[in-house]
Amino acid sequence: MEIERKFIPTQIPDNLHRYEKKEVMQGYISSDPELRLRHFGNKYIFTFKNGSYLAREEFEIEISKEQFENLWKLVSGNIIKKDRYYIPLEKGLIAELDIYHEHLNGLITVEVEFDSEDGAKAFVPPDWFGEDVTYDKRYSNINLSQGPPPSLIKDD
């Protein structure tokens, strides 16, 4: 099970460069069930997800570059490109701060994964985490691959 909460930070930590960073590229083959391909560093990951919001089924498997390239041909929607920073929190938790690029330029989110739903519900986020969008499907990555969230849509 993947148990996580997602937020729209009001600010990002100072000295972001001192935290581990990975460039991530991901795309989706299917939305129901959710089938995702992700490339970061020298890793290629195929992910199956089922369910939504706080807790959902997740199965990940590392695949070869060749398998990734063959499956990548099946990706639909926009490709998501982002820089992910890993920021240590209290109690051994890690904040995954994502700074998005291209069609999602300007969007920043932060997620924290938990061992249990009780742990997720009891979590008191730091002030800089901002609005909790865990239950707002517009901020799920599968939906972000289809278009920008409301916070990025500019009125003409």
ZAFI-615760 format. One line per 4 residues: number of its first residue (from 1); for each residue x, y, z of N, C-alpha, C. Coordinates in steps of 0.02 Angstrom, whole numbers. Each point is the difference from the previous one (the first is absolute). Example, Ala and Ser with C-alpha at 12.3 -4.5 7.8 and 13.67 -1.06 7.14 Angstrom:
! ZAFI-615760
1> 660,-284,390,-45,59,0,45,60,0 ~ -18,53,-36,42,59,3,-39,55,37
This chain:
! ZAFI-615760
1> 42,-60,0,-42,60,0,44,63,0 ~ -23,48,-37,32,66,1,-46,44,42 ~ 28,29,52,-38,45,43,37,66,1 ~ -30,53,-28,35,64,-4,-48,58,2
5> 27,56,21,-36,64,-1,38,48,-44 ~ -38,43,-35,29,47,-48,-23,71,17 ~ 47,47,-7,-11,70,17,26,46,-55 ~ -25,62,0,25,53,-43,38,48,45
9> 66,-3,0,39,41,47,-7,74,-13 ~ 3,38,56,-3,73,-5,70,29,-10 ~ 51,-40,14,69,20,-12,42,-64,-3 ~ 60,6,-25,44,-58,-1,58,13,48
13> 27,-53,27,55,9,49,60,36,-31 ~ 34,38,43,62,33,-21,53,-54,-15 ~ 49,18,-40,55,-45,-15,-23,-66,-29 ~ -48,2,-46,-27,-60,-29,54,-44,-32
17> 53,32,-23,55,-35,-34,35,-52,45 ~ -7,6,65,35,-47,45,-37,-67,8 ~ -61,-4,-26,-39,-62,5,9,-42,-62 ~ -7,-66,8,3,-45,-57,-54,19,-51
21> 19,-1,-64,-45,18,-53,3,-52,-56 ~ -58,-16,-28,-4,-43,-59,-43,32,-52 ~ 21,-3,-63,-41,22,-55,-46,-58,-19 ~ -64,14,-4,-50,-53,-12,-37,16,-65
25> -10,-53,-40,-43,4,-59,-49,-58,6 ~ -64,15,-7,-50,-53,6,-57,11,-48 ~ -31,-56,-20,-57,1,-44,-47,-57,18 ~ -60,4,-27,-52,-49,18,-24,-37,-61
29> -6,-66,8,-26,-43,-52,-75,-6,6 ~ -24,0,62,-72,-9,14,-17,37,64 ~ -63,22,4,-23,32,61,-43,-46,43 ~ -27,-54,-29,-42,-46,37,9,-70,-26
33> 45,-39,29,40,16,58,56,48,-18 ~ 29,32,50,53,48,-11,65,-38,-13 ~ 27,8,-60,63,-31,-19,48,56,-19 ~ 55,4,38,47,56,-7,69,-26,-16
37> 35,38,-42,71,-11,-13,38,59,29 ~ 56,-13,33,39,54,29,74,-14,-11 ~ 36,53,-19,72,-4,-9,32,53,44 ~ 47,-21,41,40,47,39,68,-31,12
41> 52,41,-9,68,-26,5,10,-55,-51 ~ 24,-57,24,9,-57,-46,-54,-53,14 ~ -55,20,30,-54,-47,16,-60,11,-46 ~ -31,-56,-17,-61,0,-40,-51,-41,39
45> -57,30,16,-49,-31,44,-69,-4,-35 ~ -30,-59,4,-69,-9,-22,-43,-6,63 ~ -54,39,4,-42,1,60,-73,-13,-17 ~ -31,-41,41,-72,-12,-2,-29,31,64
49> -51,42,-7,-34,28,58,-75,-10,-7 ~ -32,-12,56,-72,-9,1,-27,34,62 ~ -53,38,-9,-30,37,56,17,74,-8 ~ -19,38,51,14,72,-4,7,30,70
53> 25,59,0,8,41,60,51,-27,49 ~ -17,-4,63,49,-12,54,36,-67,-6 ~ -36,-54,-9,30,-67,-1,-22,-37,-63 ~ 48,-29,-35,-17,-38,-59,50,-55,-13
57> -22,-49,-38,43,-55,-19,54,25,-47 ~ 61,-23,11,54,19,-46,48,-59,-7 ~ 19,-12,-62,49,-52,-15,50,30,-49 ~ 64,0,19,53,26,-44,50,-54,-16
61> 24,3,-62,52,-46,-21,51,38,-43 ~ 63,-13,15,53,31,-41,5,-40,-65 ~ 3,36,-56,6,-31,-65,62,25,-35 ~ 18,-32,-55,60,20,-37,-15,62,-42
65> 53,32,-23,-8,59,-43,-37,-20,-64 ~ 17,-58,-27,-33,-24,-62,-75,-11,12 ~ -18,-31,56,-70,-10,16,-36,67,7 ~ 33,47,34,-27,66,10,-13,34,-67
69> 49,-2,-44,-7,33,-66,-56,-31,-41 ~ -9,-66,4,-54,-33,-36,-68,19,28 ~ -5,0,66,-64,19,32,-15,74,-7 ~ 52,42,-3,-9,73,-4,-41,19,-62
73> 3,-41,-52,-39,13,-61,-75,0,13 ~ -21,-30,55,-71,-6,17,-25,58,44 ~ 45,44,21,-18,55,44,-46,49,-36 ~ -52,22,36,-45,51,-27,-3,59,48
77> -24,56,-24,-2,60,42,68,34,1 ~ 6,50,41,62,38,6,51,-37,43 ~ 62,7,-17,54,-28,40,11,46,59 ~ 9,-28,59,14,40,59,75,0,12
81> 28,60,5,70,8,16,5,43,63 ~ 40,-24,47,6,36,63,66,-16,33 ~ 21,45,43,57,-12,44,-28,-19,67 ~ 24,-55,28,-23,-22,66,56,6,50
85> -14,36,54,47,9,55,-24,-41,60 ~ 46,-32,34,-15,-41,58,22,38,63 ~ -48,22,40,13,42,57,-19,-37,64 ~ 49,-14,43,-15,-36,62,-45,41,46
89> -48,-36,31,-45,30,50,10,-37,66 ~ -37,21,50,2,-34,65,-28,-71,-5 ~ 18,-42,47,-26,-69,6,18,-43,-61 ~ 56,16,-32,23,-41,-56,-39,9,-64
93> -45,47,-3,-39,12,-61,41,40,-50 ~ -18,-7,-64,33,36,-54,-53,38,-40 ~ 13,65,-9,-42,41,-44,29,-5,-70 ~ -43,-18,-48,21,-2,-70,-28,62,-34
97> 43,49,-10,-19,64,-29,9,-5,-76 ~ -54,9,-38,2,-3,-73,-8,69,-30 ~ 48,19,-41,-4,62,-38,-9,-20,-73 ~ -59,15,-27,-20,-23,-66,26,47,-55
101> 6,-28,-60,24,37,-59,-49,-7,-57 ~ 16,34,-55,-38,-1,-62,-72,19,10 ~ -50,-41,-19,-70,21,4,-24,12,72 ~ 40,-22,49,-18,11,70,48,49,34
105> 37,37,-40,47,49,27,-36,47,49 ~ 28,7,59,-30,42,51,-34,-40,55 ~ -12,-64,-12,-31,-42,51,53,-31,44 ~ -12,3,65,44,-32,49,-45,-38,48
109> 17,-63,13,-38,-40,49,50,-32,48 ~ -26,-22,56,41,-38,47,-42,-57,27 ~ 29,-60,0,-34,-60,23,40,-33,56 ~ -36,-34,44,32,-39,52,-35,-68,1
113> 41,-53,0,-26,-68,4,2,-24,72 ~ -49,-43,17,-7,-24,69,-6,-75,1 ~ 13,-29,59,-6,-72,10,-72,-21,14 ~ -41,47,22,-70,-17,17,-45,60,-13
117> -64,-15,-8,-50,54,-8,-4,41,64 ~ 5,-32,57,-2,36,63,58,50,4 ~ 60,-21,-21,58,44,-1,-11,59,-47 ~ -31,-14,-57,-13,54,-49,-50,50,28
121> -52,-25,32,-52,44,27,26,41,59 ~ 46,-29,38,27,34,60,55,51,-18 ~ 25,-3,-60,56,42,-21,-19,74,3 ~ 43,39,33,-9,73,3,54,29,-46
125> -20,27,-57,49,24,-48,34,64,23 ~ 63,9,-22,32,64,14,-39,57,-33 ~ 7,60,26,-37,58,-27,10,9,-75 ~ 61,-13,-24,15,14,-71,-36,-47,-47
129> -30,-54,25,-35,-48,-43,-61,29,-34 ~ -33,49,31,-58,32,-31,-61,-44,-3 ~ -40,10,-53,-65,-33,-7,7,-76,-11 ~ -41,-38,36,-2,-73,-9,-46,-16,-59
133> 28,-31,-52,-39,-17,-60,-3,-76,-9 ~ 10,-36,55,-2,-74,-3,-64,-25,-33 ~ -56,30,16,-65,-23,-25,-24,39,-61 ~ 43,40,-30,-19,39,-59,30,-35,-61
137> -42,-37,-36,24,-41,-56,33,41,-55 ~ -13,65,-3,31,42,-51,76,2,7 ~ 25,-16,60,72,3,12,33,-69,-2 ~ -37,-51,-18,31,-66,-8,41,2,-64
141> 56,-35,-1,44,3,-59,-34,-25,-63 ~ -44,-50,6,-36,-24,-59,-42,56,-30 ~ -32,40,41,-40,56,-25,45,57,-24 ~ 57,10,33,46,52,-23,29,-16,-69
145> 2,-64,-18,24,-18,-67,-50,19,-54 ~ -62,14,21,-52,19,-49,-6,76,-7 ~ 26,37,47,-4,73,-4,17,31,67 ~ 11,66,0,20,33,62,-56,4,51
149> 18,3,64,-51,8,52,-26,72,0 ~ -55,12,34,-30,67,1,49,56,20 ~ 46,-15,44,46,52,23,46,26,-55 ~ 6,-37,-55,43,22,-55,-39,29,-59
153> -66,-5,2,-40,25,-55,-11,74,10 ~ 20,38,-50,-4,73,3,-63,24,-35 ~ -37,45,33,-59,30,-32,22,52,-50 ~ -33,1,-58,17,50,-52,-40,62,8
